[in-house]
Amino acid sequence: MRRNPKDEALRWLAQAEDEYADAVHLMDQRRFYLSLFLAQQSAEKALKALMYWKEQEHVFTHSVGELLKLALSLDEDFRSVQDARRLDDYYIPTRYPNGLPGDIPSRYFDDPNEAKRALEWSEKVISMVKEKVK
């Protein structure tokens, strides 16, 4: 059974918002590596919500950068959030020790300003998507 694209978009957006809230909480707990990962995840899911809304549901990427390119092709307003493509830097290295040769993600990512910047990017993407789907 195929889900209604608009309903599916709202489900993905709700998950994005919840993951963003978790990322903020984790930053406050100084768990920066997880906060960074969830910042990436929340932006990715928000952009996938947009794809469902626009009935572009067959998108098989986890890259915020690739999703932003697609969003931009659908709506020029997404030019203003293109810096969020940098969130892709946190997709793998924040989770796997072999993503950081000689280091450990939970100890390597220790900069609160880096987490704040990532959360700002994610929040801007989520806000932009919310404007478009509601």
N, CA, C and O atoms as CSV, one atom per row, in Angstrom:
chain,resi,resn,atom,element,x,y,z
A,1,MET,N,N,0.833,-1.184,0.000
A,1,MET,CA,C,0.000,0.000,0.000
A,1,MET,C,C,0.879,1.248,0.000
A,1,MET,O,O,1.764,1.383,0.844
A,2,ARG,N,N,0.647,2.127,-0.908
A,2,ARG,CA,C,1.403,3.372,-1.028
A,2,ARG,C,C,0.833,4.409,-0.059
A,2,ARG,O,O,-0.375,4.640,-0.021
A,3,ARG,N,N,1.709,5.023,0.714
A,3,ARG,CA,C,1.283,6.063,1.647
A,3,ARG,C,C,1.032,7.368,0.904
A,3,ARG,O,O,1.616,7.623,-0.150
A,4,ASN,N,N,0.171,8.172,1.460
A,4,ASN,CA,C,-0.076,9.507,0.941
A,4,ASN,C,C,1.221,10.321,1.085
A,4,ASN,O,O,1.756,10.424,2.190
A,5,PRO,N,N,1.733,10.900,-0.009
A,5,PRO,CA,C,3.018,11.627,0.059
A,5,PRO,C,C,3.021,12.775,1.072
A,5,PRO,O,O,4.034,13.023,1.727
A,6,LYS,N,N,1.904,13.467,1.200
A,6,LYS,CA,C,1.852,14.591,2.150
A,6,LYS,C,C,1.933,14.076,3.591
A,6,LYS,O,O,2.632,14.657,4.421
A,7,ASP,N,N,1.223,12.994,3.882
A,7,ASP,CA,C,1.289,12.403,5.226
A,7,ASP,C,C,2.695,11.879,5.519
A,7,ASP,O,O,3.216,12.034,6.624
A,8,GLU,N,N,3.284,11.264,4.517
A,8,GLU,CA,C,4.635,10.727,4.699
A,8,GLU,C,C,5.636,11.855,4.936
A,8,GLU,O,O,6.549,11.721,5.750
A,9,ALA,N,N,5.461,12.949,4.231
A,9,ALA,CA,C,6.329,14.118,4.436
A,9,ALA,C,C,6.253,14.597,5.882
A,9,ALA,O,O,7.276,14.905,6.493
A,10,LEU,N,N,5.058,14.658,6.417
A,10,LEU,CA,C,4.888,15.134,7.790
A,10,LEU,C,C,5.496,14.163,8.801
A,10,LEU,O,O,6.003,14.591,9.838
A,11,ARG,N,N,5.450,12.872,8.512
A,11,ARG,CA,C,6.103,11.880,9.386
A,11,ARG,C,C,7.618,12.093,9.405
A,11,ARG,O,O,8.234,12.084,10.470
A,12,TRP,N,N,8.208,12.281,8.240
A,12,TRP,CA,C,9.654,12.492,8.148
A,12,TRP,C,C,10.044,13.807,8.816
A,12,TRP,O,O,11.079,13.885,9.477
A,13,LEU,N,N,9.234,14.825,8.648
A,13,LEU,CA,C,9.532,16.108,9.275
A,13,LEU,C,C,9.446,16.004,10.803
A,13,LEU,O,O,10.280,16.576,11.505
A,14,ALA,N,N,8.466,15.295,11.315
A,14,ALA,CA,C,8.358,15.107,12.766
A,14,ALA,C,C,9.596,14.388,13.312
A,14,ALA,O,O,10.114,14.748,14.370
A,15,GLN,N,N,10.062,13.377,12.589
A,15,GLN,CA,C,11.271,12.669,13.025
A,15,GLN,C,C,12.479,13.600,12.993
A,15,GLN,O,O,13.318,13.560,13.893
A,16,ALA,N,N,12.569,14.428,11.974
A,16,ALA,CA,C,13.671,15.388,11.872
A,16,ALA,C,C,13.658,16.342,13.062
A,16,ALA,O,O,14.704,16.627,13.644
A,17,GLU,N,N,12.489,16.828,13.419
A,17,GLU,CA,C,12.389,17.759,14.543
A,17,GLU,C,C,12.762,17.083,15.854
A,17,GLU,O,O,13.425,17.689,16.697
A,18,ASP,N,N,12.343,15.834,16.036
A,18,ASP,CA,C,12.690,15.109,17.257
A,18,ASP,C,C,14.195,14.853,17.343
A,18,ASP,O,O,14.792,14.984,18.411
A,19,GLU,N,N,14.800,14.489,16.219
A,19,GLU,CA,C,16.242,14.249,16.224
A,19,GLU,C,C,17.010,15.544,16.455
A,19,GLU,O,O,18.052,15.533,17.110
A,20,TYR,N,N,16.515,16.647,15.934
A,20,TYR,CA,C,17.143,17.935,16.201
A,20,TYR,C,C,17.093,18.238,17.702
A,20,TYR,O,O,18.095,18.656,18.282
A,21,ALA,N,N,15.948,18.031,18.324
A,21,ALA,CA,C,15.824,18.264,19.772
A,21,ALA,C,C,16.789,17.372,20.543
A,21,ALA,O,O,17.394,17.817,21.518
A,22,ASP,N,N,16.940,16.128,20.122
A,22,ASP,CA,C,17.893,15.223,20.771
A,22,ASP,C,C,19.325,15.712,20.571
A,22,ASP,O,O,20.149,15.612,21.480
A,23,ALA,N,N,19.621,16.239,19.390
A,23,ALA,CA,C,20.965,16.758,19.118
A,23,ALA,C,C,21.288,17.933,20.032
A,23,ALA,O,O,22.413,18.054,20.516
A,24,VAL,N,N,20.310,18.796,20.270
A,24,VAL,CA,C,20.514,19.927,21.184
A,24,VAL,C,C,20.792,19.405,22.594
A,24,VAL,O,O,21.713,19.866,23.268
A,25,HIS,N,N,19.996,18.454,23.020
A,25,HIS,CA,C,20.188,17.870,24.362
A,25,HIS,C,C,21.581,17.246,24.488
A,25,HIS,O,O,22.264,17.443,25.493
A,26,LEU,N,N,21.989,16.508,23.486
A,26,LEU,CA,C,23.306,15.865,23.533
A,26,LEU,C,C,24.434,16.896,23.533
A,26,LEU,O,O,25.459,16.682,24.180
A,27,MET,N,N,24.265,17.996,22.826
A,27,MET,CA,C,25.276,19.044,22.877
A,27,MET,C,C,25.370,19.600,24.289
A,27,MET,O,O,26.468,19.827,24.799
A,28,ASP,N,N,24.228,19.820,24.919
A,28,ASP,CA,C,24.221,20.329,26.292
A,28,ASP,C,C,24.892,19.347,27.255
A,28,ASP,O,O,25.434,19.747,28.285
A,29,GLN,N,N,24.849,18.064,26.907
A,29,GLN,CA,C,25.495,17.029,27.728
A,29,GLN,C,C,26.956,16.801,27.327
A,29,GLN,O,O,27.621,15.908,27.851
A,30,ARG,N,N,27.438,17.614,26.399
A,30,ARG,CA,C,28.815,17.547,25.899
A,30,ARG,C,C,29.116,16.228,25.169
A,30,ARG,O,O,30.256,15.763,25.153
A,31,ARG,N,N,28.099,15.651,24.580
A,31,ARG,CA,C,28.257,14.448,23.753
A,31,ARG,C,C,28.250,14.919,22.299
A,31,ARG,O,O,27.324,14.651,21.534
A,32,PHE,N,N,29.320,15.632,21.954
A,32,PHE,CA,C,29.373,16.346,20.682
A,32,PHE,C,C,29.320,15.427,19.470
A,32,PHE,O,O,28.688,15.764,18.469
A,33,TYR,N,N,29.969,14.281,19.543
A,33,TYR,CA,C,29.978,13.387,18.382
A,33,TYR,C,C,28.564,12.934,18.027
A,33,TYR,O,O,28.223,12.848,16.848
A,34,LEU,N,N,27.740,12.644,19.030
A,34,LEU,CA,C,26.360,12.237,18.763
A,34,LEU,C,C,25.499,13.427,18.341
A,34,LEU,O,O,24.612,13.290,17.499
A,35,SER,N,N,25.762,14.575,18.922
A,35,SER,CA,C,25.040,15.780,18.528
A,35,SER,C,C,25.305,16.097,17.059
A,35,SER,O,O,24.387,16.439,16.314
A,36,LEU,N,N,26.563,15.981,16.651
A,36,LEU,CA,C,26.921,16.245,15.254
A,36,LEU,C,C,26.242,15.258,14.309
A,36,LEU,O,O,25.724,15.641,13.260
A,37,PHE,N,N,26.253,13.992,14.692
A,37,PHE,CA,C,25.614,12.982,13.854
A,37,PHE,C,C,24.112,13.266,13.724
A,37,PHE,O,O,23.562,13.207,12.625
A,38,LEU,N,N,23.458,13.570,14.836
A,38,LEU,CA,C,22.019,13.835,14.771
A,38,LEU,C,C,21.700,15.147,14.063
A,38,LEU,O,O,20.618,15.292,13.496
A,39,ALA,N,N,22.610,16.087,14.088
A,39,ALA,CA,C,22.409,17.309,13.293
A,39,ALA,C,C,22.346,16.930,11.812
A,39,ALA,O,O,21.490,17.422,11.076
A,40,GLN,N,N,23.252,16.058,11.383
A,40,GLN,CA,C,23.241,15.591,9.996
A,40,GLN,C,C,21.958,14.820,9.702
A,40,GLN,O,O,21.314,15.039,8.677
A,41,GLN,N,N,21.596,13.922,10.605
A,41,GLN,CA,C,20.413,13.094,10.398
A,41,GLN,C,C,19.135,13.930,10.329
A,41,GLN,O,O,18.266,13.671,9.497
A,42,SER,N,N,19.023,14.923,11.196
A,42,SER,CA,C,17.801,15.728,11.212
A,42,SER,C,C,17.658,16.545,9.929
A,42,SER,O,O,16.552,16.692,9.410
A,43,ALA,N,N,18.758,17.072,9.420
A,43,ALA,CA,C,18.698,17.806,8.148
A,43,ALA,C,C,18.353,16.857,7.000
A,43,ALA,O,O,17.547,17.187,6.130
A,44,GLU,N,N,18.968,15.687,7.008
A,44,GLU,CA,C,18.677,14.701,5.960
A,44,GLU,C,C,17.196,14.337,5.957
A,44,GLU,O,O,16.565,14.306,4.900
A,45,LYS,N,N,16.646,14.066,7.122
A,45,LYS,CA,C,15.243,13.648,7.188
A,45,LYS,C,C,14.305,14.797,6.824
A,45,LYS,O,O,13.266,14.570,6.205
A,46,ALA,N,N,14.655,16.011,7.196
A,46,ALA,CA,C,13.834,17.161,6.811
A,46,ALA,C,C,13.813,17.297,5.289
A,46,ALA,O,O,12.761,17.534,4.695
A,47,LEU,N,N,14.971,17.146,4.667
A,47,LEU,CA,C,15.025,17.251,3.205
A,47,LEU,C,C,14.281,16.104,2.533
A,47,LEU,O,O,13.682,16.290,1.473
A,48,LYS,N,N,14.312,14.941,3.129
A,48,LYS,CA,C,13.525,13.828,2.581
A,48,LYS,C,C,12.030,14.105,2.750
A,48,LYS,O,O,11.224,13.694,1.916
A,49,ALA,N,N,11.664,14.798,3.823
A,49,ALA,CA,C,10.260,15.213,3.977
A,49,ALA,C,C,9.852,16.092,2.801
A,49,ALA,O,O,8.767,15.935,2.241
A,50,LEU,N,N,10.730,17.016,2.435
A,50,LEU,CA,C,10.450,17.875,1.287
A,50,LEU,C,C,10.277,17.041,0.017
A,50,LEU,O,O,9.392,17.315,-0.794
A,51,MET,N,N,11.120,16.026,-0.152
A,51,MET,CA,C,11.023,15.183,-1.345
A,51,MET,C,C,9.673,14.465,-1.391
A,51,MET,O,O,9.056,14.369,-2.451
A,52,TYR,N,N,9.217,13.965,-0.247
A,52,TYR,CA,C,7.889,13.342,-0.207
A,52,TYR,C,C,6.806,14.365,-0.553
A,52,TYR,O,O,5.890,14.083,-1.326
A,53,TRP,N,N,6.928,15.555,0.034
A,53,TRP,CA,C,5.932,16.611,-0.210
A,53,TRP,C,C,5.832,16.944,-1.701
A,53,TRP,O,O,4.748,17.173,-2.238
A,54,LYS,N,N,6.992,16.963,-2.344
A,54,LYS,CA,C,7.055,17.282,-3.776
A,54,LYS,C,C,6.888,16.031,-4.638
A,54,LYS,O,O,7.043,16.077,-5.859
A,55,GLU,N,N,6.570,14.916,-3.983
A,55,GLU,CA,C,6.364,13.624,-4.637
A,55,GLU,C,C,7.592,13.154,-5.411
A,55,GLU,O,O,7.495,12.603,-6.507
A,56,GLN,N,N,8.740,13.392,-4.802
A,56,GLN,CA,C,10.028,12.911,-5.316
A,56,GLN,C,C,10.534,11.824,-4.372
A,56,GLN,O,O,11.684,11.869,-3.936
A,57,GLU,N,N,9.687,10.853,-4.055
A,57,GLU,CA,C,9.963,9.945,-2.959
A,57,GLU,C,C,11.047,8.901,-3.224
A,57,GLU,O,O,11.532,8.287,-2.274
A,58,HIS,N,N,11.434,8.681,-4.445
A,58,HIS,CA,C,12.430,7.654,-4.730
A,58,HIS,C,C,13.828,8.253,-4.717
A,58,HIS,O,O,14.519,8.285,-5.735
A,59,VAL,N,N,14.226,8.723,-3.550
A,59,VAL,CA,C,15.540,9.333,-3.354
A,59,VAL,C,C,16.334,8.405,-2.443
A,59,VAL,O,O,15.970,8.198,-1.285
A,60,PHE,N,N,17.410,7.855,-2.966
A,60,PHE,CA,C,18.176,6.862,-2.221
A,60,PHE,C,C,19.569,7.385,-1.882
A,60,PHE,O,O,20.578,6.810,-2.290
A,61,THR,N,N,19.607,8.466,-1.142
A,61,THR,CA,C,20.889,8.995,-0.693
A,61,THR,C,C,20.758,9.405,0.764
A,61,THR,O,O,19.664,9.689,1.252
A,62,HIS,N,N,21.882,9.429,1.441
A,62,HIS,CA,C,21.925,9.929,2.820
A,62,HIS,C,C,22.693,11.248,2.870
A,62,HIS,O,O,22.941,11.783,3.951
A,63,SER,N,N,23.058,11.756,1.738
A,63,SER,CA,C,23.881,12.960,1.659
A,63,SER,C,C,23.021,14.223,1.711
A,63,SER,O,O,22.160,14.443,0.859
A,64,VAL,N,N,23.274,15.041,2.725
A,64,VAL,CA,C,22.597,16.333,2.814
A,64,VAL,C,C,22.950,17.167,1.585
A,64,VAL,O,O,22.091,17.856,1.036
A,65,GLY,N,N,24.191,17.110,1.158
A,65,GLY,CA,C,24.610,17.865,-0.022
A,65,GLY,C,C,23.831,17.483,-1.268
A,65,GLY,O,O,23.383,18.353,-2.016
A,66,GLU,N,N,23.669,16.193,-1.492
A,66,GLU,CA,C,22.915,15.734,-2.664
A,66,GLU,C,C,21.442,16.106,-2.541
A,66,GLU,O,O,20.814,16.512,-3.519
A,67,LEU,N,N,20.900,15.970,-1.350
A,67,LEU,CA,C,19.502,16.346,-1.140
A,67,LEU,C,C,19.295,17.847,-1.322
A,67,LEU,O,O,18.269,18.280,-1.846
A,68,LEU,N,N,20.271,18.633,-0.891
A,68,LEU,CA,C,20.171,20.085,-1.095
A,68,LEU,C,C,20.218,20.443,-2.577
A,68,LEU,O,O,19.520,21.361,-3.008
A,69,LYS,N,N,21.022,19.740,-3.356
A,69,LYS,CA,C,21.042,19.985,-4.807
A,69,LYS,C,C,19.671,19.711,-5.409
A,69,LYS,O,O,19.179,20.480,-6.235
A,70,LEU,N,N,19.065,18.617,-4.992
A,70,LEU,CA,C,17.742,18.278,-5.496
A,70,LEU,C,C,16.716,19.312,-5.024
A,70,LEU,O,O,15.867,19.743,-5.804
A,71,ALA,N,N,16.791,19.711,-3.748
A,71,ALA,CA,C,15.875,20.729,-3.226
A,71,ALA,C,C,16.020,22.034,-4.005
A,71,ALA,O,O,15.029,22.688,-4.328
A,72,LEU,N,N,17.248,22.399,-4.299
A,72,LEU,CA,C,17.503,23.631,-5.051
A,72,LEU,C,C,16.914,23.547,-6.463
A,72,LEU,O,O,16.430,24.545,-6.996
A,73,SER,N,N,16.956,22.367,-7.060
A,73,SER,CA,C,16.371,22.206,-8.391
A,73,SER,C,C,14.846,22.343,-8.357
A,73,SER,O,O,14.220,22.617,-9.380
A,74,LEU,N,N,14.257,22.151,-7.180
A,74,LEU,CA,C,12.811,22.266,-7.021
A,74,LEU,C,C,12.379,23.635,-6.525
A,74,LEU,O,O,11.252,24.070,-6.761
A,75,ASP,N,N,13.310,24.321,-5.821
A,75,ASP,CA,C,12.949,25.586,-5.179
A,75,ASP,C,C,14.224,26.401,-4.922
A,75,ASP,O,O,15.085,25.992,-4.144
A,76,GLU,N,N,14.329,27.540,-5.574
A,76,GLU,CA,C,15.514,28.412,-5.450
A,76,GLU,C,C,15.768,28.904,-4.027
A,76,GLU,O,O,16.893,29.285,-3.705
A,77,ASP,N,N,14.752,28.904,-3.176
A,77,ASP,CA,C,14.933,29.369,-1.799
A,77,ASP,C,C,15.975,28.550,-1.048
A,77,ASP,O,O,16.564,29.035,-0.082
A,78,PHE,N,N,16.206,27.333,-1.476
A,78,PHE,CA,C,17.159,26.472,-0.781
A,78,PHE,C,C,18.615,26.896,-1.002
A,78,PHE,O,O,19.526,26.339,-0.389
A,79,ARG,N,N,18.827,27.869,-1.868
A,79,ARG,CA,C,20.172,28.421,-2.035
A,79,ARG,C,C,20.684,28.991,-0.699
A,79,ARG,O,O,21.880,28.940,-0.411
A,80,SER,N,N,19.774,29.524,0.096
A,80,SER,CA,C,20.163,30.176,1.356
A,80,SER,C,C,20.651,29.196,2.424
A,80,SER,O,O,21.211,29.627,3.432
A,81,VAL,N,N,20.456,27.910,2.232
A,81,VAL,CA,C,20.895,26.928,3.229
A,81,VAL,C,C,21.951,25.968,2.671
A,81,VAL,O,O,22.171,24.894,3.232
A,82,GLN,N,N,22.594,26.345,1.588
A,82,GLN,CA,C,23.567,25.459,0.952
A,82,GLN,C,C,24.776,25.133,1.831
A,82,GLN,O,O,25.416,24.100,1.638
A,83,ASP,N,N,25.096,26.005,2.796
A,83,ASP,CA,C,26.216,25.699,3.696
A,83,ASP,C,C,25.968,24.438,4.509
A,83,ASP,O,O,26.914,23.819,4.996
A,84,ALA,N,N,24.718,24.056,4.659
A,84,ALA,CA,C,24.378,22.864,5.440
A,84,ALA,C,C,24.922,21.581,4.809
A,84,ALA,O,O,24.920,20.530,5.450
A,85,ARG,N,N,25.384,21.658,3.569
A,85,ARG,CA,C,25.977,20.466,2.949
A,85,ARG,C,C,27.177,19.970,3.749
A,85,ARG,O,O,27.550,18.801,3.651
A,86,ARG,N,N,27.778,20.848,4.536
A,86,ARG,CA,C,28.915,20.474,5.377
A,86,ARG,C,C,28.529,19.453,6.457
A,86,ARG,O,O,29.397,18.815,7.052
A,87,LEU,N,N,27.238,19.307,6.702
A,87,LEU,CA,C,26.792,18.307,7.667
A,87,LEU,C,C,27.197,16.894,7.246
A,87,LEU,O,O,27.310,16.000,8.084
A,88,ASP,N,N,27.414,16.698,5.950
A,88,ASP,CA,C,27.867,15.382,5.488
A,88,ASP,C,C,29.201,14.982,6.118
A,88,ASP,O,O,29.523,13.796,6.183
A,89,ASP,N,N,29.971,15.955,6.577
A,89,ASP,CA,C,31.243,15.659,7.248
A,89,ASP,C,C,31.042,14.848,8.520
A,89,ASP,O,O,31.989,14.257,9.039
A,90,TYR,N,N,29.814,14.818,9.022
A,90,TYR,CA,C,29.544,14.157,10.304
A,90,TYR,C,C,28.768,12.854,10.164
A,90,TYR,O,O,28.355,12.266,11.164
A,91,TYR,N,N,28.571,12.408,8.954
A,91,TYR,CA,C,27.776,11.197,8.736
A,91,TYR,C,C,28.520,9.928,9.160
A,91,TYR,O,O,27.936,9.080,9.835
A,92,ILE,N,N,29.751,9.781,8.796
A,92,ILE,CA,C,30.500,8.563,9.127
A,92,ILE,C,C,31.520,8.774,10.250
A,92,ILE,O,O,31.543,7.979,11.190
A,93,PRO,N,N,32.359,9.806,10.193
A,93,PRO,CA,C,33.432,9.917,11.205
A,93,PRO,C,C,32.943,10.070,12.646
A,93,PRO,O,O,33.697,9.798,13.580
A,94,THR,N,N,31.704,10.496,12.841
A,94,THR,CA,C,31.190,10.647,14.206
A,94,THR,C,C,30.770,9.310,14.806
A,94,THR,O,O,30.498,9.223,16.004
A,95,ARG,N,N,30.717,8.267,13.975
A,95,ARG,CA,C,30.201,6.982,14.447
A,95,ARG,C,C,31.212,5.852,14.478
A,95,ARG,O,O,31.072,4.933,15.285
A,96,TYR,N,N,32.216,5.892,13.634
A,96,TYR,CA,C,33.092,4.738,13.477
A,96,TYR,C,C,34.552,5.106,13.733
A,96,TYR,O,O,35.065,6.050,13.132
A,97,PRO,N,N,35.220,4.374,14.613
A,97,PRO,CA,C,36.643,4.651,14.847
A,97,PRO,C,C,37.491,4.550,13.577
A,97,PRO,O,O,38.476,5.276,13.443
A,98,ASN,N,N,37.129,3.668,12.645
A,98,ASN,CA,C,37.922,3.577,11.419
A,98,ASN,C,C,37.635,4.729,10.466
A,98,ASN,O,O,38.284,4.845,9.426
A,99,GLY,N,N,36.671,5.584,10.805
A,99,GLY,CA,C,36.424,6.800,10.049
A,99,GLY,C,C,37.395,7.906,10.432
A,99,GLY,O,O,37.493,8.927,9.750
A,100,LEU,N,N,38.106,7.691,11.526
A,100,LEU,CA,C,39.119,8.639,12.024
A,100,LEU,C,C,40.379,7.846,12.344
A,100,LEU,O,O,40.583,7.463,13.496
A,101,PRO,N,N,41.223,7.592,11.362
A,101,PRO,CA,C,42.411,6.787,11.609
A,101,PRO,C,C,43.202,7.288,12.824
A,101,PRO,O,O,43.638,8.439,12.873
A,102,GLY,N,N,43.371,6.403,13.789
A,102,GLY,CA,C,44.159,6.729,14.970
A,102,GLY,C,C,43.411,7.469,16.050
A,102,GLY,O,O,44.019,7.883,17.037
A,103,ASP,N,N,42.096,7.655,15.897
A,103,ASP,CA,C,41.344,8.385,16.915
A,103,ASP,C,C,39.994,7.719,17.155
A,103,ASP,O,O,39.636,6.746,16.492
A,104,ILE,N,N,39.258,8.262,18.110
A,104,ILE,CA,C,37.963,7.728,18.517
A,104,ILE,C,C,36.942,8.862,18.446
A,104,ILE,O,O,37.156,9.919,19.040
A,105,PRO,N,N,35.836,8.659,17.728
A,105,PRO,CA,C,34.870,9.748,17.555
A,105,PRO,C,C,34.421,10.403,18.865
A,105,PRO,O,O,34.330,11.627,18.952
A,106,SER,N,N,34.146,9.589,19.872
A,106,SER,CA,C,33.629,10.145,21.126
A,106,SER,C,C,34.633,11.038,21.838
A,106,SER,O,O,34.263,11.804,22.728
A,107,ARG,N,N,35.895,10.944,21.455
A,107,ARG,CA,C,36.929,11.782,22.063
A,107,ARG,C,C,37.470,12.830,21.099
A,107,ARG,O,O,37.974,13.870,21.524
A,108,TYR,N,N,37.368,12.563,19.830
A,108,TYR,CA,C,37.885,13.477,18.814
A,108,TYR,C,C,37.017,14.721,18.673
A,108,TYR,O,O,37.532,15.837,18.596
A,109,PHE,N,N,35.708,14.530,18.640
A,109,PHE,CA,C,34.783,15.651,18.467
A,109,PHE,C,C,34.515,16.274,19.835
A,109,PHE,O,O,33.661,15.811,20.591
A,110,ASP,N,N,35.267,17.339,20.134
A,110,ASP,CA,C,35.212,17.925,21.478
A,110,ASP,C,C,35.015,19.438,21.470
A,110,ASP,O,O,35.261,20.110,22.471
A,111,ASP,N,N,34.573,19.965,20.338
A,111,ASP,CA,C,34.439,21.411,20.204
A,111,ASP,C,C,32.968,21.826,20.248
A,111,ASP,O,O,32.221,21.532,19.315
A,112,PRO,N,N,32.540,22.500,21.313
A,112,PRO,CA,C,31.136,22.913,21.387
A,112,PRO,C,C,30.739,23.875,20.265
A,112,PRO,O,O,29.583,23.888,19.841
A,113,ASN,N,N,31.681,24.671,19.789
A,113,ASN,CA,C,31.363,25.601,18.696
A,113,ASN,C,C,31.069,24.855,17.394
A,113,ASN,O,O,30.229,25.287,16.604
A,114,GLU,N,N,31.752,23.754,17.176
A,114,GLU,CA,C,31.486,22.937,15.995
A,114,GLU,C,C,30.063,22.369,16.064
A,114,GLU,O,O,29.337,22.366,15.071
A,115,ALA,N,N,29.684,21.895,17.238
A,115,ALA,CA,C,28.328,21.357,17.409
A,115,ALA,C,C,27.286,22.460,17.242
A,115,ALA,O,O,26.247,22.233,16.623
A,116,LYS,N,N,27.544,23.632,17.776
A,116,LYS,CA,C,26.603,24.749,17.633
A,116,LYS,C,C,26.414,25.119,16.169
A,116,LYS,O,O,25.294,25.358,15.719
A,117,ARG,N,N,27.515,25.164,15.430
A,117,ARG,CA,C,27.442,25.509,14.007
A,117,ARG,C,C,26.624,24.452,13.250
A,117,ARG,O,O,25.785,24.791,12.416
A,118,ALA,N,N,26.873,23.185,13.543
A,118,ALA,CA,C,26.130,22.109,12.880
A,118,ALA,C,C,24.638,22.202,13.213
A,118,ALA,O,O,23.790,21.989,12.347
A,119,LEU,N,N,24.331,22.515,14.449
A,119,LEU,CA,C,22.930,22.648,14.843
A,119,LEU,C,C,22.273,23.846,14.160
A,119,LEU,O,O,21.094,23.794,13.812
A,120,GLU,N,N,23.023,24.908,13.971
A,120,GLU,CA,C,22.481,26.062,13.241
A,120,GLU,C,C,22.143,25.680,11.808
A,120,GLU,O,O,21.085,26.048,11.298
A,121,TRP,N,N,23.041,24.942,11.156
A,121,TRP,CA,C,22.768,24.501,9.784
A,121,TRP,C,C,21.509,23.633,9.747
A,121,TRP,O,O,20.626,23.829,8.911
A,122,SER,N,N,21.447,22.690,10.653
A,122,SER,CA,C,20.303,21.785,10.687
A,122,SER,C,C,19.006,22.546,10.946
A,122,SER,O,O,17.996,22.300,10.288
A,123,GLU,N,N,19.036,23.455,11.893
A,123,GLU,CA,C,17.839,24.231,12.224
A,123,GLU,C,C,17.366,25.049,11.035
A,123,GLU,O,O,16.163,25.167,10.805
A,124,LYS,N,N,18.297,25.616,10.275
A,124,LYS,CA,C,17.926,26.397,9.088
A,124,LYS,C,C,17.263,25.515,8.028
A,124,LYS,O,O,16.291,25.925,7.393
A,125,VAL,N,N,17.786,24.320,7.843
A,125,VAL,CA,C,17.192,23.399,6.870
A,125,VAL,C,C,15.791,23.010,7.320
A,125,VAL,O,O,14.850,23.052,6.528
A,126,ILE,N,N,15.649,22.636,8.579
A,126,ILE,CA,C,14.344,22.226,9.089
A,126,ILE,C,C,13.340,23.377,8.958
A,126,ILE,O,O,12.204,23.165,8.535
A,127,SER,N,N,13.753,24.575,9.316
A,127,SER,CA,C,12.856,25.732,9.213
A,127,SER,C,C,12.427,25.980,7.775
A,127,SER,O,O,11.259,26.262,7.508
A,128,MET,N,N,13.367,25.875,6.857
A,128,MET,CA,C,13.040,26.084,5.443
A,128,MET,C,C,12.055,25.032,4.968
A,128,MET,O,O,11.085,25.352,4.280
A,129,VAL,N,N,12.295,23.786,5.326
A,129,VAL,CA,C,11.374,22.722,4.921
A,129,VAL,C,C,9.997,22.951,5.534
A,129,VAL,O,O,8.982,22.778,4.859
A,130,LYS,N,N,9.956,23.333,6.791
A,130,LYS,CA,C,8.662,23.596,7.447
A,130,LYS,C,C,7.877,24.680,6.715
A,130,LYS,O,O,6.655,24.592,6.601
A,131,GLU,N,N,8.570,25.695,6.221
A,131,GLU,CA,C,7.896,26.745,5.451
A,131,GLU,C,C,7.263,26.184,4.185
A,131,GLU,O,O,6.216,26.655,3.740
A,132,LYS,N,N,7.901,25.186,3.616
A,132,LYS,CA,C,7.472,24.666,2.315
A,132,LYS,C,C,6.377,23.598,2.417
A,132,LYS,O,O,5.602,23.418,1.477
A,133,VAL,N,N,6.309,22.900,3.534
A,133,VAL,CA,C,5.371,21.764,3.612
A,133,VAL,C,C,4.131,22.066,4.447
A,133,VAL,O,O,3.245,21.218,4.547
A,134,LYS,N,N,4.045,23.239,5.040
A,134,LYS,CA,C,2.854,23.525,5.858
A,134,LYS,C,C,2.112,24.711,5.349
A,134,LYS,O,O,1.088,25.089,5.918
